[in-house]
């Protein structure tokens, strides 16, 4: 609970923290110093009482803000943050797999293009290396080429 409260205090907007610091400093100065000084004008005690109540209202509203808004927000962000992190990791993995497959598909398409060029060249030159069954042996240009991979490869 203390850690949650500390996180709520740290994540509160700086302007709000500045306002509460000024109000608390005024209240402390009023209680410990200004209440013991003689009044400068006739209605000074009434104005001091009004400002003291205003400062106390600011402090109480800050506490209410922490309890009703900031602490639930921090708690929700902690719970939602884990889910968002998991979803982001899944999305990143999906993108990595997609890009990996796209790279593999691109290299496969390059191999298909090389194969097409070689077979077009073979057709224009006639069949080379034909055996007695009429089937041709793979030409030297096709050595080292592999068939395109159509199934996804997971690492």
C-alpha positions as CSV (number, residue, x, y, z in Angstrom):
1,X,0.0,0.0,0.0
2,X,2.9,2.4,0.8
3,X,4.5,1.6,-2.6
4,X,1.2,2.3,-4.3
5,X,0.8,5.6,-2.5
6,X,4.4,6.6,-3.4
7,X,3.8,5.7,-7.0
8,X,0.6,7.8,-7.0
9,X,2.5,10.7,-5.5
10,X,5.2,10.5,-8.1
11,X,2.7,10.3,-11.0
12,X,0.6,13.2,-9.9
13,X,1.0,16.2,-12.3
14,X,3.8,18.6,-11.2
15,X,1.4,21.5,-11.1
16,X,-0.8,19.8,-8.6
17,X,2.2,18.9,-6.4
18,X,3.4,22.5,-6.6
19,X,0.0,23.8,-5.5
20,X,-0.1,21.4,-2.5
21,X,3.4,22.3,-1.5
22,X,2.6,26.0,-1.5
23,X,-0.6,25.4,0.5
24,X,1.1,23.2,3.0
25,X,4.0,25.8,3.4
26,X,1.5,28.6,3.9
27,X,-0.4,26.6,6.6
28,X,2.8,25.8,8.4
29,X,3.9,29.4,8.3
30,X,0.5,30.6,9.4
31,X,0.3,28.2,12.3
32,X,3.8,28.5,13.6
33,X,4.7,32.1,12.8
34,X,1.8,34.4,11.6
35,X,-0.6,33.5,14.4
36,X,2.0,34.8,16.9
37,X,2.5,38.2,15.1
38,X,0.4,41.3,15.9
39,X,-2.2,42.1,13.3
40,X,-1.2,44.7,10.6
41,X,-4.8,45.9,10.1
42,X,-8.1,45.5,11.8
43,X,-9.6,42.6,9.7
44,X,-6.2,40.7,9.5
45,X,-7.4,37.9,11.8
46,X,-10.5,37.3,9.6
47,X,-8.4,37.3,6.4
48,X,-5.9,34.9,8.1
49,X,-8.7,32.6,9.2
50,X,-10.2,32.6,5.6
51,X,-6.8,31.9,4.0
52,X,-6.1,29.2,6.6
53,X,-9.4,27.5,5.8
54,X,-8.7,27.8,2.0
55,X,-5.3,26.2,2.5
56,X,-6.8,23.4,4.6
57,X,-9.4,22.9,1.8
58,X,-6.6,22.6,-0.8
59,X,-4.8,20.0,1.3
60,X,-8.0,18.0,1.9
61,X,-8.9,18.2,-1.8
62,X,-5.4,16.9,-2.7
63,X,-5.9,13.9,-0.3
64,X,-9.3,13.3,-1.9
65,X,-7.7,13.5,-5.4
66,X,-5.1,10.9,-4.4
67,X,-7.6,8.5,-2.8
68,X,-10.4,8.8,-5.4
69,X,-8.5,9.3,-8.7
70,X,-4.7,8.9,-8.6
71,X,-4.4,5.6,-6.6
72,X,-7.1,3.8,-8.7
73,X,-5.4,5.1,-11.9
74,X,-2.0,3.8,-10.8
75,X,-3.5,0.4,-9.8
76,X,-5.4,0.2,-13.2
77,X,-2.2,1.0,-15.1
78,X,-0.4,-1.7,-13.3
79,X,-3.0,-4.3,-14.2
80,X,-3.5,-3.1,-17.8
81,X,0.2,-2.5,-18.3
82,X,0.9,-6.3,-18.1
83,X,-1.8,-7.1,-20.6
84,X,-0.6,-4.3,-23.0
85,X,3.0,-5.6,-22.7
86,X,1.9,-9.2,-23.5
87,X,-0.1,-8.0,-26.5
88,X,2.8,-5.8,-27.8
89,X,5.1,-8.8,-27.5
90,X,2.7,-11.0,-29.5
91,X,2.3,-8.3,-32.1
92,X,6.1,-7.9,-32.4
93,X,6.6,-11.6,-32.8
94,X,3.9,-11.7,-35.5
95,X,5.7,-8.9,-37.4
96,X,9.0,-10.6,-37.0
97,X,7.6,-13.9,-38.4
98,X,5.9,-12.1,-41.2
99,X,9.1,-10.2,-42.2
100,X,11.1,-13.4,-42.0
101,X,8.6,-15.2,-44.3
102,X,8.6,-12.2,-46.6
103,X,12.4,-12.4,-46.8
104,X,12.2,-16.1,-47.5
105,X,9.5,-15.6,-50.1
106,X,11.6,-12.9,-51.8
107,X,14.6,-15.2,-52.0
108,X,12.3,-17.9,-53.3
109,X,11.0,-15.6,-56.0
110,X,14.5,-14.8,-57.0
111,X,15.3,-18.5,-57.4
112,X,12.1,-18.9,-59.4
113,X,13.2,-16.1,-61.7
114,X,16.6,-17.6,-62.1
115,X,15.0,-21.0,-62.9
116,X,12.7,-19.3,-65.5
117,X,15.6,-17.6,-67.2
118,X,17.6,-20.8,-67.4
119,X,14.6,-22.8,-68.8
120,X,13.9,-20.0,-71.3
121,X,17.5,-20.1,-72.4
122,X,17.4,-24.0,-72.6
123,X,14.3,-23.8,-74.8
124,X,15.9,-21.4,-77.1
125,X,19.1,-23.6,-77.4
126,X,17.3,-26.9,-77.4
127,X,17.3,-29.7,-74.8
128,X,20.8,-30.4,-73.4
129,X,21.6,-33.5,-71.6
130,X,18.6,-35.5,-72.7
131,X,18.7,-39.1,-71.7
132,X,17.1,-42.0,-73.6
133,X,13.7,-41.5,-71.8
134,X,13.5,-38.0,-73.2
135,X,13.8,-36.4,-69.8
136,X,16.6,-33.9,-69.5
137,X,19.2,-33.8,-66.7
138,X,19.4,-30.5,-64.7
139,X,21.7,-28.1,-66.5
140,X,24.7,-26.7,-64.8
141,X,23.0,-23.3,-64.3
142,X,20.5,-25.0,-61.9
143,X,23.1,-26.4,-59.5
144,X,22.7,-25.0,-56.0
145,X,19.1,-23.8,-56.6
146,X,16.4,-25.2,-54.3
147,X,12.7,-25.3,-54.7
148,X,10.8,-22.4,-53.1
149,X,9.7,-23.1,-49.5
150,X,6.0,-22.7,-49.2
151,X,5.5,-23.8,-45.6
152,X,6.2,-21.3,-42.8
153,X,9.5,-21.6,-41.1
154,X,9.5,-21.0,-37.3
155,X,12.8,-20.5,-35.4
